[in-house]
């Protein structure tokens, strides 16, 4: 349970950082996975989506790198990422829900929801 709580809070924290930076910089800020929108590989909070995310060698546009969590899977319940905040701090693609599950104990799940206004929260249970 603690592993999922930590993983979900990391995603919520990254969303809060991305939203704040988008407002502060007046630019699109994205939460981007290294490959195939798979957050289980880790993610970057960075300016735009033009540059690929690398959790091992982040580029200059990267503000934060989240290393992957072991035994945790991420499933988008809405349109898959990247998660992009526009300059007003709102999501570019509407509401995002990501279900985070423990790969060792399938019944343990958390749901991270980012509403259209860019506010993020985590709830116990699936999405």
C-alpha positions as CSV (number, residue, x, y, z in Angstrom):
1,X,0.0,0.0,0.0
2,X,2.8,2.4,0.8
3,X,4.4,1.9,-2.5
4,X,1.2,2.9,-4.3
5,X,0.7,5.9,-2.1
6,X,4.2,7.0,-2.8
7,X,3.8,6.5,-6.6
8,X,0.5,8.3,-6.7
9,X,1.7,11.2,-4.7
10,X,4.7,11.5,-7.0
11,X,2.4,11.8,-10.0
12,X,0.2,14.4,-8.2
13,X,3.4,16.3,-7.2
14,X,4.6,16.3,-10.7
15,X,1.2,17.6,-11.9
16,X,1.3,20.4,-9.4
17,X,4.8,21.3,-10.5
18,X,3.9,21.2,-14.2
19,X,0.8,23.4,-13.6
20,X,2.7,26.0,-11.6
21,X,5.5,26.2,-14.1
22,X,3.0,26.5,-17.0
23,X,1.4,29.5,-15.3
24,X,4.7,31.0,-14.2
25,X,6.4,30.6,-17.6
26,X,3.3,31.2,-19.8
27,X,4.2,28.1,-21.8
28,X,3.0,24.5,-22.3
29,X,4.5,22.1,-19.7
30,X,4.2,18.4,-20.2
31,X,4.5,15.3,-18.1
32,X,6.0,12.9,-20.6
33,X,7.0,9.2,-20.3
34,X,10.2,8.0,-22.0
35,X,8.4,5.7,-24.4
36,X,4.9,4.7,-25.4
37,X,3.2,6.9,-22.8
38,X,4.2,4.2,-20.2
39,X,4.7,6.0,-16.9
40,X,6.0,2.8,-15.4
41,X,9.3,3.7,-17.1
42,X,9.4,7.0,-15.1
43,X,8.6,10.5,-16.5
44,X,9.8,14.0,-17.1
45,X,8.2,17.3,-16.4
46,X,9.4,19.5,-19.2
47,X,8.8,22.4,-21.5
48,X,6.6,21.1,-24.4
49,X,6.7,17.6,-26.0
50,X,9.2,18.3,-28.8
51,X,12.2,16.7,-27.0
52,X,11.9,13.1,-25.9
53,X,12.0,12.3,-22.2
54,X,15.1,10.5,-20.8
55,X,15.1,9.6,-17.1
56,X,18.8,8.8,-17.4
57,X,20.1,11.8,-19.3
58,X,17.5,14.6,-19.1
59,X,17.7,17.5,-21.6
60,X,17.8,21.2,-20.8
61,X,14.0,21.6,-21.1
62,X,13.5,19.1,-18.2
63,X,12.5,20.5,-14.8
64,X,12.0,17.3,-13.0
65,X,12.7,13.6,-13.5
66,X,10.8,10.8,-11.8
67,X,12.6,7.5,-11.7
68,X,10.4,4.4,-12.1
69,X,8.9,2.7,-9.1
70,X,9.3,-1.1,-8.9
71,X,6.3,-3.4,-9.0
72,X,3.9,-0.5,-10.0
73,X,1.9,-0.2,-13.3
74,X,0.1,2.8,-14.7
75,X,-3.0,2.6,-16.9
76,X,-4.6,5.7,-18.4
77,X,-8.4,5.5,-17.9
78,X,-8.8,8.4,-20.3
79,X,-6.8,9.4,-23.4
80,X,-3.2,8.3,-22.9
81,X,-0.5,11.0,-22.2
82,X,1.4,13.0,-22.5
83,X,-0.2,15.2,-19.9
84,X,0.0,18.8,-21.1
85,X,-0.7,21.9,-19.1
86,X,-1.3,25.1,-21.1
87,X,-0.1,28.6,-20.1
88,X,-3.1,29.2,-17.9
89,X,-2.5,25.9,-15.9
90,X,-5.4,24.1,-17.5
91,X,-5.1,20.7,-19.2
92,X,-4.9,20.8,-22.9
93,X,-6.7,17.5,-23.5
94,X,-9.4,17.5,-20.8
95,X,-9.6,15.3,-17.6
96,X,-6.9,12.7,-17.1
97,X,-7.3,9.6,-14.9
98,X,-4.4,7.2,-14.3
99,X,-4.9,4.0,-12.4
100,X,-1.9,2.9,-10.4
101,X,-1.7,-0.7,-9.5
102,X,0.6,-3.0,-7.5
103,X,1.8,-5.7,-9.9
104,X,2.4,-8.1,-7.1
105,X,-1.0,-7.6,-5.5
106,X,-3.6,-6.8,-8.2
107,X,-6.3,-5.8,-5.7
108,X,-4.2,-2.8,-4.5
109,X,-5.0,0.3,-6.7
110,X,-5.1,4.1,-6.6
111,X,-6.6,6.5,-9.0
112,X,-5.0,9.9,-9.8
113,X,-7.4,12.4,-11.4
114,X,-6.3,15.7,-12.9
115,X,-9.4,17.8,-13.7
116,X,-9.7,20.2,-16.7
117,X,-8.6,23.0,-14.5
118,X,-5.3,21.3,-13.8
119,X,-6.0,20.3,-10.2
120,X,-4.8,16.8,-9.2
121,X,-5.9,14.4,-6.5
122,X,-5.4,10.8,-5.6
123,X,-8.0,8.3,-4.3
124,X,-7.9,4.8,-3.0
125,X,-9.2,2.2,-5.4
126,X,-9.4,1.9,-9.2
127,X,-10.5,4.5,-11.6
